[in-house]
Amino acid sequence: MDRILWGGATSASQYEGGFTDGKGMDTQDCRPYLPRTSDATTATRLLTKKLIEEAKDPSSDKFYPFRKGTKGYEYGLQDVDLFKELGLDLYRLSISWSRLYPTGEEEIPNEKGVEYYDKIIKKLHENGIKIFLTINHYAMPLAIVEKYRGWTNRKTIDLYMRFSKFVMAKWGDLIDFWLPFNEINAGYFSPFNGVSLVKNENKDYAYNDVFLSLHNQFVANAKTVKLGREMNLPGKFVAMVSCFCYYPLTPSPEDNLELVKDEQINQWYCMDILSRGEYPYYAKPFFKKHDVTFEISEEDRRLLKNNTVDIVSFSYYSSSICTVQENSSQTAGNLVVTTKNPYLKASEWGWQIDPIGLRNTLNKVYDRYQKPVIVAENGFGAHDKLDNGEIHDQYRIDYFKEHFDQIIKAKEEGVDVRAYMAWGIIDIVSAGSCEMDKRYGVIYVDADNEGHGSYKRYKKDSFEWYKNFINEQRSKNKE
């Protein structure tokens, strides 16, 4: 097997900014920064029509951090120079749908947006950095949500295909990996982020809306794969879910059965459809239990079956505990809360640190799908202190060391691991908490939670460590 590609990742909404240069408002532009409290992260993901109207009001006194990002729209070419110096094999970026199609319904894309991506993509390619392109990373034009109720409407599939077709036609020869949808199972855990559902003021999200929206994303995904193959694009097509590496709290049969059920819907459901091409057996009883009743046409079933992805990928930050016991002690995680694991340490944000969980997940994913695997996101969010132009982040280096060791061991065990991408390779606004304090990068950006700062870039200690690690891996491969 070929050596693992070592890379880094960002998303357009968290990184770019450039809100006023022909870009339309998207769903992430509506999420305000809220000072951290016990429910701040949840509150920023539960947007109602009232909160969206407030976000559209120019006189609102709230700060909307995704409109500024970390100014990648201004510094992007300089950042590619840093990625080259770092020695990245691979860079994952996303395209802002509303930067190219401000309302989603334009016939011709925004020229300034095309120009921006053209420069970035070509410079990456010229510098020998492979490109992993996420077509849609959470954000979509707000106008589609307001006019069509987003992914509940099949019209959105057509609008997405106009967007994806342009992207593939414009840059198809330069892209190595295509990801139609980021963390597609987020639609279940975080419906506003994942499928752009606006929350009713006094009600929970309707299961039918969530799973109908997911189905329409599955169809859009399959159509994108089909079109890309008809265009003979050289890049491989990838599906991605967020993985949580579940453990039972106790050896009890009940906790172990709970683990099976949680894995099915939370972790495997979306990937089963995109990688295997059909709805899994457990979907039918789940739909019956939750009154999910949308129709799936035979044409859709054929489309899904005939256009599965080449590679499976996932994000992994921490493991989770399953139990039927009530009142268990809870802690945070990516997209979900979980029971605390007494055997693990946690980050300042409560995310439990479990390197072996990543190896477990690599083995499980490869065993289940028998397709090459990519770790599309992983990293350590922490407070970083800028001290005389230096950032000493040994905690991030330790995190990388422990996780990279487990990835290499999984490869040695026979898992076909193709690539790893460190999330937020340069500091970006946190998607979960809408803050800058939670930093993942090996490159520091001088900005605070409210958008103040020079936005100057500084290399952290982890920059040099990761650079040396990548060079060592290349040398070993030549031996």
C-alpha positions in Angstrom: 0.0 0.0 0.0 1.1 3.6 -0.7 2.2 5.8 2.2 -0.3 7.9 4.1 -0.8 11.4 2.8 -0.4 13.9 5.7 -2.5 17.1 5.3 -4.6 19.8 6.8 -8.1 21.1 6.5 -10.3 24.2 6.7 -13.9 25.1 5.7 -14.9 28.2 3.7 -17.3 29.6 6.3 -14.9 29.3 9.2 -11.8 30.5 7.3 -12.6 32.9 4.4 -14.5 35.9 5.6 -14.9 38.2 2.5 -18.5 38.8 3.3 -19.0 41.9 1.2 -17.3 41.0 -2.0 -20.3 39.8 -4.0 -21.0 36.9 -1.7 -24.6 36.2 -0.6 -25.6 35.6 3.0 -25.5 31.9 3.9 -26.7 30.0 6.9 -23.4 30.2 8.8 -23.4 34.0 8.5 -26.5 34.0 10.7 -24.8 32.4 13.7 -23.8 34.9 16.3 -20.9 34.7 18.8 -22.2 34.1 22.3 -20.0 34.3 25.3 -19.3 30.8 26.5 -21.9 29.4 28.9 -23.2 25.9 29.5 -25.6 26.2 26.6 -23.8 28.7 24.3 -22.7 26.0 21.8 -26.2 24.5 21.6 -27.8 28.0 21.2 -25.7 28.9 18.2 -27.0 25.8 16.3 -30.7 26.2 17.0 -31.6 29.1 14.8 -35.2 30.2 14.5 -36.8 32.5 12.0 -36.7 35.3 14.6 -32.9 34.9 15.1 -32.3 34.8 11.3 -34.3 38.0 10.9 -32.2 39.6 13.6 -29.0 38.4 11.7 -30.3 40.1 8.5 -30.8 43.4 10.3 -27.9 45.7 9.6 -28.5 47.4 12.9 -28.0 44.2 15.0 -25.4 44.7 17.7 -24.3 41.1 17.7 -21.0 39.9 16.2 -21.4 37.3 13.4 -17.9 35.7 13.3 -18.3 33.6 10.2 -18.6 36.8 8.1 -15.0 37.6 9.1 -13.6 34.1 9.5 -9.8 34.4 9.8 -9.6 36.4 6.6 -8.6 33.6 4.3 -10.2 35.6 1.5 -7.4 38.2 1.9 -4.5 36.0 3.1 -5.2 32.8 1.1 -2.3 32.9 -1.2 0.1 33.7 1.7 -1.4 30.8 3.6 -0.7 28.4 0.7 3.0 29.5 1.0 2.8 28.5 4.7 1.3 25.1 3.7 4.1 24.6 1.2 6.7 25.4 3.9 4.9 23.0 6.3 5.3 20.3 3.6 1.6 19.3 3.4 0.9 16.4 1.0 -2.8 17.3 0.9 -5.0 20.3 1.7 -8.8 20.0 2.3 -10.8 23.2 1.5 -14.4 23.9 0.7 -16.2 26.1 -1.7 -18.7 28.7 -0.4 -21.9 28.0 -2.3 -23.1 31.6 -1.7 -19.8 33.1 -2.9 -20.4 31.6 -6.3 -24.2 31.7 -6.3 -25.3 34.4 -3.8 -29.0 33.3 -3.8 -28.4 29.9 -5.2 -30.5 30.6 -8.3 -28.2 32.7 -10.4 -27.4 31.3 -13.9 -23.9 32.6 -13.9 -21.6 32.4 -10.9 -20.1 35.5 -9.2 -17.0 36.4 -11.1 -15.0 37.5 -8.0 -15.7 34.3 -6.2 -14.6 32.2 -9.2 -11.4 34.3 -9.4 -10.6 33.7 -5.7 -10.9 29.9 -5.9 -9.1 29.8 -9.2 -6.0 31.5 -7.7 -6.1 29.2 -4.6 -6.6 25.9 -6.4 -4.1 26.6 -9.1 -1.4 27.7 -6.5 -2.0 24.6 -4.5 -1.6 22.5 -7.6 1.5 24.4 -8.7 3.1 23.8 -5.3 2.5 20.0 -5.5 -0.1 19.9 -2.8 -2.9 17.5 -3.5 -6.4 18.9 -3.2 -9.3 17.4 -1.3 -12.3 19.5 -2.2 -15.5 19.7 -0.1 -18.2 21.0 -2.3 -20.6 21.8 0.5 -19.4 22.2 4.1 -22.6 23.1 6.1 -23.2 26.6 4.7 -25.8 27.1 2.0 -27.4 30.3 0.5 -29.9 31.6 3.0 -32.2 32.5 0.1 -32.7 28.8 -0.6 -33.7 28.1 3.0 -36.2 31.0 3.1 -37.7 30.3 -0.4 -37.7 26.5 -0.5 -37.1 25.3 3.1 -33.7 24.1 2.1 -33.1 20.4 1.7 -36.8 19.4 2.4 -37.5 20.5 -1.2 -36.2 18.6 -4.2 -35.7 21.9 -6.0 -32.6 22.3 -3.8 -31.1 19.2 -5.4 -31.3 21.0 -8.8 -29.7 24.1 -7.4 -27.0 22.1 -5.8 -26.3 20.3 -9.0 -25.9 23.6 -10.9 -23.3 24.6 -8.3 -21.5 21.2 -8.2 -21.5 20.9 -12.0 -19.8 24.3 -12.4 -17.2 23.5 -9.8 -16.4 20.1 -11.4 -16.3 21.6 -14.9 -14.0 24.5 -13.8 -11.5 22.7 -11.6 -12.1 19.0 -12.3 -8.6 18.3 -13.7 -6.9 19.7 -10.6 -8.8 18.0 -7.8 -7.6 14.7 -6.3 -10.6 14.0 -4.0 -14.2 15.1 -4.1 -16.4 15.3 -1.1 -20.0 16.4 -1.9 -21.1 16.8 1.7 -19.1 17.4 4.9 -20.1 15.2 7.9 -23.4 14.3 6.3 -24.7 12.6 9.5 -24.6 16.1 11.1 -28.1 16.6 9.6 -29.4 14.3 12.4 -27.4 15.8 15.3 -27.3 19.5 14.2 -30.1 20.1 11.7 -29.4 23.7 11.0 -25.7 23.1 10.2 -26.2 19.8 8.4 -29.4 20.3 6.4 -30.2 24.0 7.1 -33.5 23.4 8.9 -34.8 26.4 10.8 -36.1 25.5 14.2 -39.7 26.2 15.2 -39.7 28.6 18.2 -41.4 26.1 20.6 -40.9 22.7 19.0 -38.1 20.2 18.4 -37.1 19.4 14.8 -39.5 17.0 13.1 -37.9 13.6 12.3 -39.6 13.5 8.9 -38.0 16.9 7.9 -34.6 15.7 9.0 -34.6 12.4 7.2 -36.3 13.8 4.1 -33.6 16.4 3.9 -30.9 13.7 4.3 -32.5 11.7 1.6 -32.3 14.7 -0.8 -28.7 15.1 0.1 -28.1 11.4 -0.6 -29.7 11.9 -4.1 -27.6 15.0 -4.7 -24.5 13.1 -3.7 -25.2 10.2 -6.0 -26.0 12.6 -8.9 -22.7 14.4 -8.3 -20.8 11.1 -8.4 -22.6 10.1 -11.6 -21.9 13.4 -13.3 -18.2 13.4 -12.2 -17.7 9.9 -13.7 -19.5 10.9 -16.9 -17.1 13.8 -17.1 -14.1 11.4 -16.6 -12.7 13.4 -13.7 -9.5 12.0 -12.4 -10.3 12.6 -8.7 -11.9 10.0 -6.4 -15.3 10.5 -4.8 -15.5 10.4 -1.0 -18.3 10.2 1.6 -17.8 11.5 5.1 -19.5 11.0 8.5 -18.6 12.1 12.0 -17.5 9.0 14.0 -17.8 8.7 17.8 -16.1 5.3 18.7 -18.8 4.0 21.1 -18.0 2.0 24.2 -20.6 0.5 26.5 -20.5 1.9 30.0 -20.8 -1.6 31.5 -20.6 -5.2 30.3 -24.4 -5.4 30.7 -26.3 -6.8 27.7 -28.5 -3.7 27.8 -25.6 -1.3 27.4 -24.1 -3.4 24.6 -27.4 -3.5 22.8 -27.7 0.3 23.2 -24.2 0.6 21.6 -25.4 -1.3 18.5 -28.5 0.9 18.1 -26.5 4.1 18.7 -23.9 3.1 16.1 -26.5 2.2 13.5 -28.3 5.5 13.4 -25.7 7.9 14.7 -22.6 6.6 12.8 -23.4 4.1 10.1 -26.8 5.1 8.6 -25.5 7.8 6.1 -22.4 5.9 5.1 -24.3 2.6 4.6 -26.4 4.4 2.0 -23.6 6.3 0.3 -21.0 3.5 0.3 -23.3 0.4 -0.1 -26.0 2.1 -2.2 -29.1 1.2 -0.3 -31.0 1.9 2.8 -30.0 -0.4 5.7 -32.4 -2.9 7.2 -32.6 -1.0 10.5 -33.9 2.1 8.8 -37.4 0.7 8.4 -38.2 0.0 12.1 -36.5 3.3 13.1 -38.7 5.2 10.6 -41.8 3.5 11.9 -41.0 4.3 15.5 -40.4 8.0 14.7 -43.2 8.5 12.1 -40.9 9.1 9.2 -43.1 8.6 6.1 -41.5 10.2 3.0 -41.5 8.2 -0.2 -38.4 6.9 -1.9 -38.8 6.4 -5.6 -37.4 3.4 -7.5 -35.5 5.9 -9.6 -33.8 7.3 -6.5 -33.0 3.7 -5.3 -31.3 2.9 -8.6 -29.4 6.2 -8.5 -28.1 5.4 -5.0 -27.2 1.8 -5.9 -25.3 2.7 -9.1 -23.3 5.7 -7.8 -21.6 4.7 -4.6 -18.4 6.5 -3.5 -14.8 5.3 -4.0 -13.5 6.1 -0.5 -15.0 6.4 2.9 -13.9 9.1 5.3 -14.7 10.4 8.8 -14.0 13.0 11.4 -12.8 11.8 14.8 -12.1 13.9 17.9 -13.2 11.8 20.8 -14.9 8.6 21.9 -18.3 8.2 23.4 -20.1 6.0 26.0 -23.4 4.2 25.5 -25.6 3.3 28.4 -29.3 2.8 29.3 -28.6 4.3 32.8 -30.2 7.6 33.4 -28.5 10.5 35.2 -25.0 9.5 34.1 -22.4 12.3 34.2 -22.3 14.0 30.8 -19.6 15.8 28.8 -19.3 17.5 25.4 -18.1 16.1 22.1 -18.2 16.8 18.4 -22.0 17.2 17.6 -23.1 15.1 20.5 -22.9 15.0 24.3 -21.8 11.7 26.0 -21.3 10.0 29.3 -17.9 10.7 30.9 -15.3 8.0 30.5 -13.3 7.6 33.8 -10.3 6.2 31.9 -9.8 9.3 29.7 -8.5 12.9 30.0 -10.4 15.7 28.3 -9.8 19.0 26.7 -10.9 22.3 28.2 -14.1 21.9 26.2 -14.8 18.5 27.7 -13.9 16.5 24.6 -12.4 13.2 25.8 -8.9 12.4 24.4 -8.7 8.8 23.1 -6.0 8.0 20.5 -6.8 4.3 20.6 -10.4 5.2 19.7 -9.1 6.5 16.4 -7.4 3.2 15.7 -10.6 1.4 16.7 -12.6 3.5 14.3 -10.2 3.0 11.4 -10.5 -0.8 11.9 -14.3 -0.7 12.2 -14.8 1.6 9.2 -12.5 -0.5 7.0 -14.0 -3.8 8.1 -17.6 -2.5 7.5 -17.1 -1.0 4.0 -13.9 -2.6 2.6 -13.0 0.6 0.8 -10.0 2.9 1.3 -10.3 5.1 4.4 -9.4 8.8 5.0 -9.3 10.6 8.3 -10.9 13.8 7.0 -10.8 15.7 10.3 -9.0 15.3 13.6 -7.2 17.7 16.0 -7.0 19.3 19.3 -8.9 22.5 20.2 -7.2 24.6 22.9 -6.4 28.0 24.3 -3.1 29.1 22.7 -1.1 32.0 24.1 0.9 34.3 21.9 4.0 35.2 23.7 6.5 37.5 22.0 5.5 36.1 18.6 5.8 32.5 19.8 3.2 29.9 20.7 4.3 26.9 22.8 1.7 24.2 22.2 3.3 21.0 23.5 -0.2 19.7 24.3 -1.1 19.7 20.6 2.2 18.0 19.7 1.5 15.4 22.3 -2.0 14.9 20.9 -0.6 14.5 17.3 2.1 12.1 18.4 -0.4 9.8 20.2 -3.0 9.8 17.4 -0.5 9.5 14.5 1.1 6.5 16.2 -2.4 4.8 16.3 -3.0 5.6 12.6 0.3 4.0 11.6 -0.5 1.0 13.7 -3.9 0.7 12.0 -2.1 0.8 8.7 0.3 -2.0 9.8 -2.7 -4.0 10.8 -3.9 -3.9 7.2 -6.3 -1.0 7.2 -6.1 0.8 3.9 -5.5 4.3 5.3 -4.9 6.8 2.5 -4.7 10.1 4.2 -5.0 12.2 7.4 -6.0 15.8 7.6 -5.4 17.9 10.7 -8.5 20.0 11.3 -8.1 23.8 11.3 -4.5 23.6 10.1 -4.6 27.3 10.4 -6.7 28.9 13.2 -10.3 29.3 12.2 -13.6 30.2 13.9 -15.0 27.2 15.8 -18.0 25.7 14.1 -19.3 24.4 17.4 -19.0 27.4 19.6 -18.5 30.3 17.1 -15.4 31.4 19.0 -11.7 32.0 18.2 -10.5 30.8 21.7 -10.9 27.2 20.6 -7.9 26.9 18.3 -6.8 23.9 16.3 -4.1 25.3 14.0 -0.4 24.8 13.8 -0.6 28.4 12.5 -1.8 31.1 14.8 -4.1 33.9 13.7 -4.1 37.0 15.8 -7.8 37.5 16.3 -10.2 37.3 19.3 -13.7 36.1 19.8 -15.2 39.5 18.7 -13.1 39.9 15.6 -10.5 42.2 17.0 -6.8 41.8 16.2 -4.2 42.1 13.4 -5.0 38.7 11.8 -1.3 38.3 11.4 -0.1 34.7 11.1 2.4 33.1 13.4 3.9 29.6 13.3 3.3 27.6 16.5 5.8 25.0 17.9 3.5 22.3 16.4 4.2 23.8 13.0 7.8 22.7 13.1 6.9 19.4 14.7 4.4 18.5 12.0 6.8 19.7 9.3 9.5 17.4 10.7 7.1 14.5 11.0 5.9 14.7 7.4 9.5 14.9 6.2 10.4 11.8 8.3 7.4 9.9 6.8 8.6 10.7 3.3 12.1 9.6 4.1 10.9 6.3 5.5 8.9 5.7 2.4 12.0 6.0 0.3 14.0 3.5 2.3 
